[in-house]
C-alpha cells in the first residue's frame, strides 16, 4: 500500500495522518465531483443538472490545470499539463454544441455529449489533481486506482452519478492503462527537463498520449460504441442532412466560432466520427495546429493570444446557469 502524510489545519499544531492510496484517490474524485456541484441549503452540494454548465466548468478546470492556477498548481511548471489546454477548448466546444438547437433537438446526441464530457472529466482530472498534490506517492498509487476501492462515502456518491450503472464499467473503473502511464510520465519528464528546445516535443507527446486515453479508453467504449449514439452521428453524414448539421470543428477561442481559419480545425469530409482511427487522424491534425499556435511557430503573438483565451475560459469555474 502506498501511503503519504498530511497535517491538520489547526493553528500551532501538527498531526501526522497516514493516507492510503484509496483515500487519496477518493479525495481526487471528491474534487472532481464538487467542481460540478452547486451549494444548496448551506453547506450541502448538489450536482448541476445542466450539461452546458458542467461543460463550461470542466473547460475552466482544464484551463486552470494548464495555467497552474488549480489547487496544487506550480506556476514555475506551466506547460506540463499540455493536454489540459487542448481539453479546455474541446470541453468549450461541447458546451457550444449543447447550446446548438440542432443538437438539443436530438436527445440521444446531447445526452451522449453530456455523458462523455462528464465521465472523461471524472477520470482525467483526477490523474492530474493527484500528481499536483501528492507527486511522491503517485507512481505507487497510480496502479491502485479503482472506483470500487474508494472510501464508502465517495463510492456511494460515484455509484449514484448519472449513467454510473454502465459508465463505470465501460471506463474500467478509472484503472491505470498504458496511455495514461505514458502521459503522466511525460509530465514528469517535462518537470525534469528545462531545455526550451526539448520541452515542446515532450509536451506534444504528453498531449497525444492523453488524447489516446481520452478517445480510446474513455469515449470510444462510453459513447461511440453506443449503437444509438453512433447511428445518429452517422446520419449527420447523409447527403442533405450534412448540409444542415453542425460543422464538426474545434475552435481555438473562448467563443463558439471564428472568422480566422488559423484558429479552427475542421474535420475532413471523410471523417467517420464513431470510428476511433478515423477520429484520431483528425484529432492529431488538430493537435498539431494547436501546438503551432501554443508555441508561436508562425507568429510569437499566437502564444499571447492562446494564453488570453485560456485565462478567459478559466474564469468560468463558477459558471452558473439561469435554469439551475
C-alpha positions in Angstrom: 0.0 0.0 0.0 1.3 3.5 -0.9 1.0 6.0 1.9 1.6 9.7 2.3 1.2 12.1 5.2 -0.7 15.3 5.7 -1.0 17.8 8.5 -4.1 19.3 10.1 -5.3 22.9 9.7 -5.4 23.8 13.4 -3.1 26.7 14.3 0.1 25.9 16.2 -0.4 22.2 15.9 0.8 19.4 13.6 -0.8 16.0 13.4 0.7 13.3 11.1 -2.0 11.3 9.3 -1.2 8.4 7.1 -3.4 8.3 4.0 -3.8 5.2 1.8 -3.9 5.2 -2.0 -7.6 4.6 -1.8 -8.1 7.6 0.5 -6.1 9.8 -1.9 -8.0 8.7 -5.0 -11.2 9.3 -3.1 -10.0 12.9 -2.4 -9.3 13.3 -6.1 -12.8 12.1 -7.0 -14.3 14.4 -4.5 -12.5 17.3 -6.0 -13.9 16.5 -9.5 -17.4 15.9 -8.2 -17.5 19.1 -6.1 -16.4 21.2 -9.1 -19.6 20.3 -10.9 -21.9 20.9 -7.9 -23.9 23.8 -6.6 -24.3 24.7 -3.0 -27.8 24.1 -1.6 -29.2 24.8 1.9 -26.0 26.0 3.4 -23.1 23.5 3.0 -25.0 20.8 1.1 -23.7 20.4 -2.5 -25.8 19.1 -5.4 -24.6 18.1 -8.8 -25.6 20.6 -11.5 -28.3 19.1 -13.8 -27.4 21.4 -16.7 -25.0 19.8 -19.2 -23.9 23.1 -20.5 -23.0 24.3 -17.0 -20.9 21.2 -16.4 -19.1 21.5 -19.7 -18.1 25.1 -19.0 -16.9 24.3 -15.5 -15.0 21.3 -16.9 -13.4 23.6 -19.6 -12.5 26.1 -16.9 -10.9 23.4 -14.7 -8.8 22.1 -17.6 -7.6 25.6 -18.3 -6.8 26.2 -14.7 -4.7 23.0 -14.6 -2.8 24.1 -17.6 -2.3 27.6 -16.2 -1.2 26.1 -12.9 -3.9 28.1 -11.0 -5.7 25.0 -9.9 -5.3 23.6 -6.4 -1.7 22.3 -6.1 -0.5 24.2 -9.1 3.0 25.4 -9.6 3.4 28.4 -12.0 7.1 27.5 -12.5 6.0 24.3 -14.2 3.4 25.8 -16.5 3.1 23.7 -19.7 3.5 20.3 -18.1 -0.3 19.6 -18.4 -0.4 20.3 -22.1 -3.4 18.2 -22.9 -5.4 20.2 -20.4 -5.1 23.3 -22.6 -6.5 21.5 -25.6 -9.0 19.8 -23.4 -10.3 23.2 -22.3 -11.0 24.2 -25.9 -12.6 20.7 -26.5 -14.9 21.0 -23.5 -15.8 24.5 -24.5 -16.8 23.1 -27.9 -19.0 20.6 -26.2 -20.7 23.4 -24.3 -21.2 25.2 -27.6 -22.7 22.0 -29.2 -25.1 21.5 -26.3 -26.3 25.1 -26.8 -27.0 24.5 -30.5 -30.7 23.8 -31.1 -29.8 21.3 -33.9 -28.1 19.2 -31.2 -30.6 19.9 -28.4 -33.4 18.5 -30.6 -31.7 15.1 -30.7 -31.7 13.8 -27.1 -29.5 10.8 -28.0 -26.7 13.1 -29.2 -27.0 15.8 -26.5 -27.2 13.0 -23.9 -24.1 11.3 -25.4 -22.1 14.5 -25.4 -23.0 15.3 -21.8 -22.2 11.8 -20.7 -18.8 11.6 -22.5 -17.8 15.0 -21.3 -18.8 14.3 -17.7 -17.1 10.9 -17.3 -14.0 11.9 -19.1 -13.6 14.7 -16.5 -14.3 12.3 -13.6 -11.4 10.2 -15.0 -8.7 12.5 -16.4 -9.0 15.4 -13.9 -8.1 13.1 -11.0 -4.8 11.9 -12.5 -3.6 15.4 -12.8 -5.0 16.5 -9.4 -3.2 13.7 -7.7 0.1 14.5 -9.4 -0.2 18.2 -8.5 -0.9 17.5 -4.8 0.8 14.2 -4.0 3.5 13.5 -6.5 5.7 11.5 -4.2 3.2 8.7 -3.9 1.7 8.9 -7.4 3.8 6.2 -9.1 2.9 3.7 -6.4 -0.8 4.7 -6.1 -1.4 5.1 -9.9 -1.6 1.3 -10.4 -4.1 1.1 -7.5 -6.7 3.5 -8.7 -10.1 1.7 -8.8 -13.5 3.3 -8.4 -14.6 0.2 -6.4 -11.9 0.9 -3.8 -12.9 4.4 -3.0 -13.8 5.1 0.6 -17.5 4.1 1.3 -18.8 7.7 1.3 -17.2 8.6 -2.0 -18.1 5.2 -3.6 -21.7 5.8 -2.6 -21.7 9.2 -4.5 -20.0 7.7 -7.5 -22.5 4.9 -7.8 -25.3 7.4 -7.9 -23.9 9.7 -10.5 -25.6 10.0 -13.9 -25.1 6.9 -16.1 -22.9 5.3 -13.4 -24.5 1.9 -13.7 -22.9 1.3 -17.1 -20.3 4.1 -17.3 -18.1 2.9 -14.5 -17.6 -0.5 -16.1 -17.2 1.0 -19.6 -14.3 3.1 -18.4 -12.9 0.2 -16.4 -13.4 2.0 -13.1 -10.7 4.5 -13.9 -7.9 1.9 -13.8 -4.4 2.7 -14.9 -3.5 2.0 -18.5 -0.6 2.4 -20.9 -1.8 5.7 -22.4 -2.2 7.4 -19.0 1.1 5.9 -17.9 2.8 7.4 -20.9 1.0 10.7 -20.5 1.9 11.1 -16.8 5.5 10.0 -17.4 5.8 12.8 -19.9 4.6 15.2 -17.2 7.4 14.0 -15.0 9.9 14.3 -17.9 8.8 17.8 -18.6 9.5 18.8 -15.0 12.9 17.3 -15.1 13.9 18.7 -18.5 14.5 22.5 -18.5 15.6 22.6 -22.2 13.5 25.0 -24.2 14.2 23.0 -27.4 13.2 19.7 -25.9 10.2 20.6 -23.9 7.8 21.2 -26.8 8.3 17.7 -28.0 7.7 16.3 -24.5 4.5 18.4 -24.4 3.2 17.1 -27.7 3.9 13.5 -26.7 2.0 14.1 -23.4 -0.9 15.6 -25.3 -1.2 12.7 -27.7 -0.8 10.0 -25.0 -3.7 11.5 -23.0 -5.7 12.1 -26.2 -5.4 8.4 -27.0 -6.6 7.7 -23.5 -9.4 10.2 -23.8 -10.6 8.8 -27.2 -9.7 5.2 -26.9 -10.1 4.2 -23.3 -12.9 6.5 -22.3 -15.0 8.0 -25.2 -14.9 5.0 -27.5 -16.5 2.5 -25.2 -18.6 5.1 -23.4 -20.4 6.8 -26.3 -19.1 5.8 -29.7 -19.8 2.1 -29.2 -23.3 3.0 -28.1 -25.4 1.9 -31.1 -28.0 4.7 -30.8 -25.4 7.5 -30.5 -23.3 6.0 -33.3 -26.4 5.8 -35.5 -27.3 9.5 -35.0 -23.7 10.6 -35.6 -23.6 8.6 -38.8 -26.8 10.1 -40.0 -25.2 13.5 -39.9 -23.1 12.4 -42.9 -26.1 11.7 -45.1 -26.5 13.9 -48.2 -28.9 16.6 -47.4 -28.6 16.1 -43.6 -25.0 17.0 -43.6 -25.8 20.4 -45.1 -28.0 21.3 -42.1 -25.9 19.6 -39.4 -23.4 21.5 -37.2 -19.9 21.6 -38.7 -17.5 19.3 -37.0 -14.8 21.7 -35.8 -12.6 22.7 -32.9 -12.2 26.4 -32.4 -9.2 27.7 -30.5 -11.1 30.5 -28.8 -13.4 31.0 -25.9 -16.1 31.8 -28.4 -18.1 29.2 -30.3 -17.0 30.4 -33.8 -14.3 32.4 -35.5 -13.7 34.1 -38.9 -10.0 33.3 -38.7 -9.3 29.9 -40.3 -6.0 29.7 -38.5 -7.9 29.4 -35.2 -10.1 26.5 -36.1 -9.7 22.9 -37.2 -12.5 21.5 -39.3 -12.8 17.7 -39.6 -12.0 16.3 -43.1 -15.1 15.4 -45.1 -14.2 11.7 -44.9 -14.0 11.6 -41.1 -16.1 8.8 -39.6 -16.6 10.2 -36.1 -17.6 7.0 -34.4 -14.5 5.2 -35.8 -11.5 5.5 -33.5 -8.8 5.6 -36.1 -10.7 8.0 -38.4 -11.4 10.3 -35.4 -7.8 10.2 -34.2 -6.5 11.1 -37.6 -8.4 14.4 -37.4 -7.5 14.9 -33.7 -3.8 14.5 -34.4 -4.1 17.1 -37.2 -6.0 19.5 -34.8 -3.4 18.8 -32.1 -0.6 19.8 -34.5 -2.4 23.1 -35.4 -3.0 23.7 -31.7 0.7 23.0 -31.0 1.8 25.5 -33.6 -0.4 28.2 -32.0 0.7 27.4 -28.5 4.4 27.5 -29.4 4.1 30.6 -31.6 5.6 28.7 -34.5 4.3 31.2 -37.2 3.7 34.3 -35.0 5.0 34.9 -31.5 1.8 36.8 -30.7 -0.1 33.5 -31.1 1.2 32.4 -27.7 -0.1 35.5 -26.1 -3.5 35.0 -27.8 -3.8 31.4 -26.7 -2.9 32.3 -23.1 -5.5 35.0 -23.0 -8.2 32.7 -24.3 -7.3 30.0 -21.8 -7.5 32.6 -19.0 -10.9 33.6 -20.2 -12.1 30.0 -20.2 -10.6 29.5 -16.7 -12.8 32.3 -15.4 -15.9 30.1 -16.0 -15.0 27.9 -13.0 -18.1 29.1 -11.0 -20.3 29.4 -14.1 -24.0 29.4 -13.1 -26.9 28.6 -15.3 -30.1 30.6 -15.1 -32.2 27.5 -15.2 -30.3 25.8 -12.3 
